[in-house]
Amino acid sequence: MVKGYTNGIEEDYRKLGHFGKSGGEGFVWMYTGEGKLLISENDGMGLDSM
């Protein structure tokens, strides 16, 4: 999960299709450019059990 980014990174929200039968419209965040992303793992947030 991206929590933040530095200058030089561009953020975009795109539809990439339909993800599975149980939901998820297929929208994802896309990051391009040169810079750094601040990323958090899902394990420590308890999101993997959803």
C-alpha distance matrix in Angstrom:
0.0 3.8 6.3 9.3 11.6 15.3 18.3 18.8 15.5 15.9 13.4 14.6 14.1 16.1 17.6 17.8 19.9 20.0 17.7 20.1 22.6 20.7 18.9 16.0 17.7 16.0 14.2 11.2 9.9 11.7 12.0 15.4 17.7 18.3 16.4 13.6 9.8 8.5 5.5 5.2 6.4 6.9 10.6 11.2 10.1 12.4 10.3 11.8 15.2 14.7
3.8 0.0 3.8 5.8 7.8 11.6 14.5 15.2 12.0 12.6 10.6 12.6 13.0 15.5 17.8 18.3 21.0 21.6 19.9 22.6 25.3 23.6 21.4 18.2 19.2 17.4 14.9 11.6 9.1 10.3 9.5 12.8 14.7 15.2 13.1 10.4 6.6 5.8 4.5 6.3 9.0 10.4 13.9 13.9 12.9 15.7 13.9 15.6 18.9 18.3
6.3 3.8 0.0 3.8 7.3 10.8 14.0 15.6 12.9 13.8 11.9 14.4 14.9 18.0 20.4 21.4 24.0 24.5 22.8 25.5 27.9 25.8 23.5 20.5 21.5 20.1 17.4 14.4 11.7 13.1 12.1 15.1 16.5 16.5 13.9 11.0 7.6 5.4 5.7 6.7 10.2 11.7 14.8 13.9 12.7 16.0 14.8 17.1 20.1 19.5
9.3 5.8 3.8 0.0 3.8 7.2 10.2 12.2 9.9 11.2 10.2 13.4 14.9 18.1 21.1 22.2 25.2 26.2 24.9 27.9 30.5 28.6 26.1 22.8 23.4 21.7 18.6 15.5 12.2 12.8 10.8 13.2 13.9 13.8 10.9 8.6 6.0 5.0 7.3 9.7 13.3 15.2 18.3 17.3 16.4 19.7 18.5 20.7 23.9 23.2
11.6 7.8 7.3 3.8 0.0 3.8 6.9 8.5 6.6 8.8 9.1 12.7 15.1 18.1 21.4 22.3 25.6 27.1 26.1 29.3 32.1 30.7 28.1 24.6 24.8 22.7 19.6 16.3 12.6 12.1 9.2 10.7 10.6 10.1 7.3 5.6 4.4 5.8 8.8 12.0 15.4 17.7 20.8 20.1 19.6 22.8 21.5 23.3 26.6 26.0
15.3 11.6 10.8 7.2 3.8 0.0 3.8 6.3 6.2 9.3 10.9 14.7 17.6 20.6 24.0 25.0 28.5 30.3 29.5 32.7 35.6 34.3 31.7 28.2 28.1 25.9 22.7 19.4 15.7 14.5 11.1 11.4 10.1 8.8 5.6 5.5 6.7 8.5 12.0 15.3 18.6 21.3 24.1 23.3 23.0 26.4 25.2 27.0 30.3 29.8
18.3 14.5 14.0 10.2 6.9 3.8 0.0 3.8 5.6 8.2 10.8 14.5 17.8 20.7 24.4 25.5 29.2 31.3 30.9 34.4 37.3 36.2 33.4 29.7 29.2 27.0 23.6 20.6 16.8 15.2 11.8 11.1 9.1 8.2 6.4 8.2 9.9 12.2 15.4 18.8 22.1 24.6 27.6 26.9 26.4 29.7 28.3 30.1 33.4 32.7
18.8 15.2 15.6 12.2 8.5 6.3 3.8 0.0 3.8 6.6 10.0 13.3 16.9 19.3 22.9 23.8 27.5 30.0 29.8 33.3 36.4 35.7 32.9 29.2 28.4 25.9 22.7 19.6 16.0 13.7 10.1 8.4 5.7 5.3 5.4 8.4 10.4 13.5 16.3 19.9 22.8 25.3 28.4 28.2 27.8 30.8 29.1 30.5 34.0 33.2
15.5 12.0 12.9 9.9 6.6 6.2 5.6 3.8 0.0 3.8 6.6 10.1 13.5 15.9 19.5 20.3 24.0 26.3 26.0 29.6 32.7 31.9 29.1 25.4 24.7 22.2 19.0 15.9 12.2 10.0 6.4 5.6 4.7 5.8 5.7 7.5 8.2 11.5 13.6 17.2 20.0 22.1 25.4 25.4 24.8 27.7 25.7 27.1 30.5 29.6
15.9 12.6 13.8 11.2 8.8 9.3 8.2 6.6 3.8 0.0 3.8 6.8 10.5 12.9 16.6 17.8 21.5 23.9 24.1 27.8 30.7 30.1 27.1 23.4 22.2 19.8 16.5 13.8 10.3 8.1 5.6 5.3 6.1 8.8 9.4 11.0 10.7 13.7 15.3 18.6 21.2 22.7 26.3 26.6 25.4 28.1 25.7 27.1 30.4 29.0
13.4 10.6 11.9 10.2 9.1 10.9 10.8 10.0 6.6 3.8 0.0 3.8 7.0 10.0 13.6 15.2 18.7 20.8 21.0 24.6 27.4 26.6 23.5 19.8 18.7 16.5 13.1 10.5 6.9 5.8 4.8 6.8 9.1 11.8 11.8 12.3 10.8 13.2 14.1 16.9 19.3 20.3 24.0 24.4 22.9 25.3 22.7 24.3 27.3 25.7
14.6 12.6 14.4 13.4 12.7 14.7 14.5 13.3 10.1 6.8 3.8 0.0 3.8 6.4 10.2 12.1 15.5 17.9 18.5 22.2 24.9 24.4 21.2 17.5 15.9 13.7 10.3 8.4 5.7 5.1 6.5 8.5 11.5 14.6 15.2 15.7 14.0 16.2 16.5 18.9 20.8 21.2 25.0 25.8 24.0 25.9 22.9 24.3 27.1 25.1
14.1 13.0 14.9 14.9 15.1 17.6 17.8 16.9 13.5 10.5 7.0 3.8 0.0 3.8 7.1 9.7 12.6 14.6 15.4 19.0 21.4 21.0 17.6 13.9 12.2 10.4 6.7 5.8 4.6 6.1 9.0 11.6 14.9 18.0 18.4 18.3 16.0 17.6 17.2 18.9 20.4 20.1 23.9 25.0 22.8 24.3 21.0 22.4 24.9 22.5
16.1 15.5 18.0 18.1 18.1 20.6 20.7 19.3 15.9 12.9 10.0 6.4 3.8 0.0 3.8 6.2 9.3 11.8 13.2 16.9 19.4 19.6 16.3 12.8 10.5 8.2 5.4 5.6 6.5 7.1 10.7 12.7 16.3 19.7 20.6 20.7 18.5 20.3 19.4 21.1 22.0 21.5 25.2 26.7 24.7 25.7 22.2 23.0 25.4 23.0
17.6 17.8 20.4 21.1 21.4 24.0 24.4 22.9 19.5 16.6 13.6 10.2 7.1 3.8 0.0 3.8 5.8 8.3 10.3 13.9 16.3 16.8 13.6 10.5 7.6 5.4 4.2 6.4 9.0 10.1 13.9 16.0 19.7 23.0 23.9 23.8 21.3 22.9 21.6 22.8 23.1 22.2 25.6 27.5 25.3 25.8 22.1 22.6 24.6 22.0
17.8 18.3 21.4 22.2 22.3 25.0 25.5 23.8 20.3 17.8 15.2 12.1 9.7 6.2 3.8 0.0 3.8 7.0 8.6 12.2 15.1 16.2 13.7 10.7 8.6 5.3 6.0 7.1 10.1 10.5 14.2 16.1 19.8 22.9 24.1 23.9 21.5 23.3 21.6 22.8 22.7 21.7 25.0 27.3 25.5 25.7 22.0 21.9 24.0 21.7
19.9 21.0 24.0 25.2 25.6 28.5 29.2 27.5 24.0 21.5 18.7 15.5 12.6 9.3 5.8 3.8 0.0 3.8 6.5 9.7 12.1 13.8 11.5 9.3 7.1 4.8 7.4 9.7 13.1 14.1 17.9 19.8 23.6 26.7 27.7 27.3 24.8 26.2 24.2 24.9 24.4 23.0 26.0 28.5 26.6 26.3 22.5 22.1 23.7 21.2
20.0 21.6 24.5 26.2 27.1 30.3 31.3 30.0 26.3 23.9 20.8 17.9 14.6 11.8 8.3 7.0 3.8 0.0 3.8 6.3 8.4 10.1 8.1 6.7 5.3 4.6 8.3 10.9 14.7 16.3 20.1 22.5 26.3 29.2 29.9 29.0 26.2 27.1 24.7 24.9 24.0 22.0 24.8 27.4 25.3 24.5 20.7 20.2 21.3 18.7
17.7 19.9 22.8 24.9 26.1 29.5 30.9 29.8 26.0 24.1 21.0 18.5 15.4 13.2 10.3 8.6 6.5 3.8 0.0 3.8 7.0 8.1 6.8 5.4 6.3 5.2 8.9 10.6 14.3 16.2 19.7 22.4 26.2 28.7 29.0 27.8 24.7 25.4 22.6 22.4 21.1 18.9 21.4 24.2 22.3 21.3 17.6 16.7 17.8 15.4
20.1 22.6 25.5 27.9 29.3 32.7 34.4 33.3 29.6 27.8 24.6 22.2 19.0 16.9 13.9 12.2 9.7 6.3 3.8 0.0 3.8 5.7 6.3 7.1 8.8 8.8 12.4 14.2 17.9 19.8 23.3 26.0 29.7 32.1 32.3 30.9 27.7 28.0 25.0 24.4 22.6 20.1 22.0 25.0 23.2 21.5 18.0 16.7 17.1 14.8
22.6 25.3 27.9 30.5 32.1 35.6 37.3 36.4 32.7 30.7 27.4 24.9 21.4 19.4 16.3 15.1 12.1 8.4 7.0 3.8 0.0 3.8 5.7 8.3 9.9 11.3 14.7 16.9 20.6 22.9 26.5 29.3 33.0 35.5 35.6 34.1 30.8 30.9 27.8 26.8 25.1 22.2 23.9 26.8 24.7 22.7 19.3 18.1 17.8 15.2
20.7 23.6 25.8 28.6 30.7 34.3 36.2 35.7 31.9 30.1 26.6 24.4 21.0 19.6 16.8 16.2 13.8 10.1 8.1 5.7 3.8 0.0 3.8 7.0 9.8 11.6 14.4 16.4 19.9 22.6 26.0 29.1 32.8 35.0 34.8 32.9 29.5 29.1 26.0 24.7 23.0 19.8 21.5 24.0 21.7 19.6 16.3 15.5 14.8 11.9
18.9 21.4 23.5 26.1 28.1 31.7 33.4 32.9 29.1 27.1 23.5 21.2 17.6 16.3 13.6 13.7 11.5 8.1 6.8 6.3 5.7 3.8 0.0 3.7 6.3 8.6 11.1 13.5 16.9 19.8 23.3 26.5 30.2 32.6 32.4 30.7 27.3 27.1 24.3 23.3 22.1 19.2 21.4 23.7 21.1 19.6 16.0 15.9 15.8 12.5
16.0 18.2 20.5 22.8 24.6 28.2 29.7 29.2 25.4 23.4 19.8 17.5 13.9 12.8 10.5 10.7 9.3 6.7 5.4 7.1 8.3 7.0 3.7 0.0 3.8 5.5 7.5 9.8 13.2 16.1 19.6 22.8 26.5 29.0 28.8 27.3 23.9 24.0 21.4 20.8 19.9 17.4 20.2 22.3 19.7 18.8 15.1 15.3 16.0 12.9
17.7 19.2 21.5 23.4 24.8 28.1 29.2 28.4 24.7 22.2 18.7 15.9 12.2 10.5 7.6 8.6 7.1 5.3 6.3 8.8 9.9 9.8 6.3 3.8 0.0 3.8 5.7 9.1 12.6 15.3 19.0 21.9 25.6 28.4 28.6 27.6 24.5 25.0 22.8 22.7 22.4 20.2 23.2 25.3 22.6 22.1 18.3 18.8 19.7 16.6
16.0 17.4 20.1 21.7 22.7 25.9 27.0 25.9 22.2 19.8 16.5 13.7 10.4 8.2 5.4 5.3 4.8 4.6 5.2 8.8 11.3 11.6 8.6 5.5 3.8 0.0 3.8 6.5 10.2 12.3 16.1 18.8 22.6 25.4 25.9 25.0 22.0 22.9 20.8 21.1 20.7 19.0 22.2 24.4 22.2 22.0 18.2 18.3 19.9 17.2
14.2 14.9 17.4 18.6 19.6 22.7 23.6 22.7 19.0 16.5 13.1 10.3 6.7 5.4 4.2 6.0 7.4 8.3 8.9 12.4 14.7 14.4 11.1 7.5 5.7 3.8 0.0 3.8 7.1 9.6 13.3 16.2 19.9 22.8 23.1 22.3 19.4 20.4 18.7 19.4 19.7 18.4 21.9 23.7 21.3 21.8 18.1 18.8 20.7 18.1
11.2 11.6 14.4 15.5 16.3 19.4 20.6 19.6 15.9 13.8 10.5 8.4 5.8 5.6 6.4 7.1 9.7 10.9 10.6 14.2 16.9 16.4 13.5 9.8 9.1 6.5 3.8 0.0 3.8 6.4 9.9 13.1 16.8 19.4 19.6 18.7 15.8 16.9 15.3 16.3 16.8 16.1 19.7 21.4 19.4 20.3 16.8 17.5 20.0 17.9
9.9 9.1 11.7 12.2 12.6 15.7 16.8 16.0 12.2 10.3 6.9 5.7 4.6 6.5 9.0 10.1 13.1 14.7 14.3 17.9 20.6 19.9 16.9 13.2 12.6 10.2 7.1 3.8 0.0 3.8 6.7 10.2 13.7 16.2 16.1 15.3 12.6 14.0 13.0 14.7 16.0 16.0 19.8 20.9 19.1 20.7 17.5 18.7 21.5 19.7
11.7 10.3 13.1 12.8 12.1 14.5 15.2 13.7 10.0 8.1 5.8 5.1 6.1 7.1 10.1 10.5 14.1 16.3 16.2 19.8 22.9 22.6 19.8 16.1 15.3 12.3 9.6 6.4 3.8 0.0 3.8 6.7 10.4 13.2 13.8 13.7 11.7 14.1 13.5 16.0 17.3 18.0 21.6 22.9 21.6 23.3 20.3 21.1 24.2 22.7
12.0 9.5 12.1 10.8 9.2 11.1 11.8 10.1 6.4 5.6 4.8 6.5 9.0 10.7 13.9 14.2 17.9 20.1 19.7 23.3 26.5 26.0 23.3 19.6 19.0 16.1 13.3 9.9 6.7 3.8 0.0 3.8 7.0 9.5 10.0 10.2 8.8 11.8 12.1 15.3 17.1 18.5 22.0 22.9 22.0 24.2 21.7 22.6 25.9 24.8
15.4 12.8 15.1 13.2 10.7 11.4 11.1 8.4 5.6 5.3 6.8 8.5 11.6 12.7 16.0 16.1 19.8 22.5 22.4 26.0 29.3 29.1 26.5 22.8 21.9 18.8 16.2 13.1 10.2 6.7 3.8 0.0 3.8 7.0 8.9 10.4 10.4 13.9 14.8 18.2 20.0 21.8 25.1 26.0 25.4 27.7 25.2 25.9 29.4 28.4
17.7 14.7 16.5 13.9 10.6 10.1 9.1 5.7 4.7 6.1 9.1 11.5 14.9 16.3 19.7 19.8 23.6 26.3 26.2 29.7 33.0 32.8 30.2 26.5 25.6 22.6 19.9 16.8 13.7 10.4 7.0 3.8 0.0 3.8 6.5 9.3 10.6 14.4 16.0 19.7 21.8 24.1 27.2 27.8 27.4 30.0 27.9 28.7 32.2 31.4
18.3 15.2 16.5 13.8 10.1 8.8 8.2 5.3 5.8 8.8 11.8 14.6 18.0 19.7 23.0 22.9 26.7 29.2 28.7 32.1 35.5 35.0 32.6 29.0 28.4 25.4 22.8 19.4 16.2 13.2 9.5 7.0 3.8 0.0 3.8 7.1 9.7 13.3 15.4 19.2 21.5 24.2 27.0 27.3 27.4 30.2 28.5 29.3 33.0 32.6
16.4 13.1 13.9 10.9 7.3 5.6 6.4 5.4 5.7 9.4 11.8 15.2 18.4 20.6 23.9 24.1 27.7 29.9 29.0 32.3 35.6 34.8 32.4 28.8 28.6 25.9 23.1 19.6 16.1 13.8 10.0 8.9 6.5 3.8 0.0 3.8 7.0 10.2 12.9 16.6 19.3 22.2 24.8 24.8 25.0 28.0 26.6 27.7 31.3 31.1
13.6 10.4 11.0 8.6 5.6 5.5 8.2 8.4 7.5 11.0 12.3 15.7 18.3 20.7 23.8 23.9 27.3 29.0 27.8 30.9 34.1 32.9 30.7 27.3 27.6 25.0 22.3 18.7 15.3 13.7 10.2 10.4 9.3 7.1 3.8 0.0 3.8 6.7 9.4 13.1 15.8 18.9 21.4 21.1 21.5 24.6 23.5 24.6 28.2 28.2
9.8 6.6 7.6 6.0 4.4 6.7 9.9 10.4 8.2 10.7 10.8 14.0 16.0 18.5 21.3 21.5 24.8 26.2 24.7 27.7 30.8 29.5 27.3 23.9 24.5 22.0 19.4 15.8 12.6 11.7 8.8 10.4 10.6 9.7 7.0 3.8 0.0 3.8 6.0 9.7 12.6 15.4 18.1 18.0 18.0 21.1 19.8 21.0 24.6 24.5
8.5 5.8 5.4 5.0 5.8 8.5 12.2 13.5 11.5 13.7 13.2 16.2 17.6 20.3 22.9 23.3 26.2 27.1 25.4 28.0 30.9 29.1 27.1 24.0 25.0 22.9 20.4 16.9 14.0 14.1 11.8 13.9 14.4 13.3 10.2 6.7 3.8 0.0 3.8 6.9 10.3 13.2 15.7 14.9 15.1 18.4 17.7 19.2 22.7 22.8
5.5 4.5 5.7 7.3 8.8 12.0 15.4 16.3 13.6 15.3 14.1 16.5 17.2 19.4 21.6 21.6 24.2 24.7 22.6 25.0 27.8 26.0 24.3 21.4 22.8 20.8 18.7 15.3 13.0 13.5 12.1 14.8 16.0 15.4 12.9 9.4 6.0 3.8 0.0 3.8 6.7 9.6 12.2 12.0 12.2 15.3 14.3 15.6 19.1 19.4
5.2 6.3 6.7 9.7 12.0 15.3 18.8 19.9 17.2 18.6 16.9 18.9 18.9 21.1 22.8 22.8 24.9 24.9 22.4 24.4 26.8 24.7 23.3 20.8 22.7 21.1 19.4 16.3 14.7 16.0 15.3 18.2 19.7 19.2 16.6 13.1 9.7 6.9 3.8 0.0 3.8 6.5 8.9 8.3 8.5 11.7 11.2 12.7 16.1 16.6
6.4 9.0 10.2 13.3 15.4 18.6 22.1 22.8 20.0 21.2 19.3 20.8 20.4 22.0 23.1 22.7 24.4 24.0 21.1 22.6 25.1 23.0 22.1 19.9 22.4 20.7 19.7 16.8 16.0 17.3 17.1 20.0 21.8 21.5 19.3 15.8 12.6 10.3 6.7 3.8 0.0 3.8 5.6 6.3 7.3 9.6 9.3 9.8 13.3 14.5
6.9 10.4 11.7 15.2 17.7 21.3 24.6 25.3 22.1 22.7 20.3 21.2 20.1 21.5 22.2 21.7 23.0 22.0 18.9 20.1 22.2 19.8 19.2 17.4 20.2 19.0 18.4 16.1 16.0 18.0 18.5 21.8 24.1 24.2 22.2 18.9 15.4 13.2 9.6 6.5 3.8 0.0 3.8 5.6 5.2 6.4 5.5 6.2 9.6 10.7
10.6 13.9 14.8 18.3 20.8 24.1 27.6 28.4 25.4 26.3 24.0 25.0 23.9 25.2 25.6 25.0 26.0 24.8 21.4 22.0 23.9 21.5 21.4 20.2 23.2 22.2 21.9 19.7 19.8 21.6 22.0 25.1 27.2 27.0 24.8 21.4 18.1 15.7 12.2 8.9 5.6 3.8 0.0 3.8 5.5 5.5 6.6 6.2 9.0 11.3
11.2 13.9 13.9 17.3 20.1 23.3 26.9 28.2 25.4 26.6 24.4 25.8 25.0 26.7 27.5 27.3 28.5 27.4 24.2 25.0 26.8 24.0 23.7 22.3 25.3 24.4 23.7 21.4 20.9 22.9 22.9 26.0 27.8 27.3 24.8 21.1 18.0 14.9 12.0 8.3 6.3 5.6 3.8 0.0 3.8 5.7 8.0 9.1 11.2 13.2
10.1 12.9 12.7 16.4 19.6 23.0 26.4 27.8 24.8 25.4 22.9 24.0 22.8 24.7 25.3 25.5 26.6 25.3 22.3 23.2 24.7 21.7 21.1 19.7 22.6 22.2 21.3 19.4 19.1 21.6 22.0 25.4 27.4 27.4 25.0 21.5 18.0 15.1 12.2 8.5 7.3 5.2 5.5 3.8 0.0 3.8 5.5 8.0 9.8 10.9
12.4 15.7 16.0 19.7 22.8 26.4 29.7 30.8 27.7 28.1 25.3 25.9 24.3 25.7 25.8 25.7 26.3 24.5 21.3 21.5 22.7 19.6 19.6 18.8 22.1 22.0 21.8 20.3 20.7 23.3 24.2 27.7 30.0 30.2 28.0 24.6 21.1 18.4 15.3 11.7 9.6 6.4 5.5 5.7 3.8 0.0 3.8 5.6 6.3 8.0
10.3 13.9 14.8 18.5 21.5 25.2 28.3 29.1 25.7 25.7 22.7 22.9 21.0 22.2 22.1 22.0 22.5 20.7 17.6 18.0 19.3 16.3 16.0 15.1 18.3 18.2 18.1 16.8 17.5 20.3 21.7 25.2 27.9 28.5 26.6 23.5 19.8 17.7 14.3 11.2 9.3 5.5 6.6 8.0 5.5 3.8 0.0 3.8 5.5 5.7
11.8 15.6 17.1 20.7 23.3 27.0 30.1 30.5 27.1 27.1 24.3 24.3 22.4 23.0 22.6 21.9 22.1 20.2 16.7 16.7 18.1 15.5 15.9 15.3 18.8 18.3 18.8 17.5 18.7 21.1 22.6 25.9 28.7 29.3 27.7 24.6 21.0 19.2 15.6 12.7 9.8 6.2 6.2 9.1 8.0 5.6 3.8 0.0 3.8 5.6
15.2 18.9 20.1 23.9 26.6 30.3 33.4 34.0 30.5 30.4 27.3 27.1 24.9 25.4 24.6 24.0 23.7 21.3 17.8 17.1 17.8 14.8 15.8 16.0 19.7 19.9 20.7 20.0 21.5 24.2 25.9 29.4 32.2 33.0 31.3 28.2 24.6 22.7 19.1 16.1 13.3 9.6 9.0 11.2 9.8 6.3 5.5 3.8 0.0 3.8
14.7 18.3 19.5 23.2 26.0 29.8 32.7 33.2 29.6 29.0 25.7 25.1 22.5 23.0 22.0 21.7 21.2 18.7 15.4 14.8 15.2 11.9 12.5 12.9 16.6 17.2 18.1 17.9 19.7 22.7 24.8 28.4 31.4 32.6 31.1 28.2 24.5 22.8 19.4 16.6 14.5 10.7 11.3 13.2 10.9 8.0 5.7 5.6 3.8 0.0
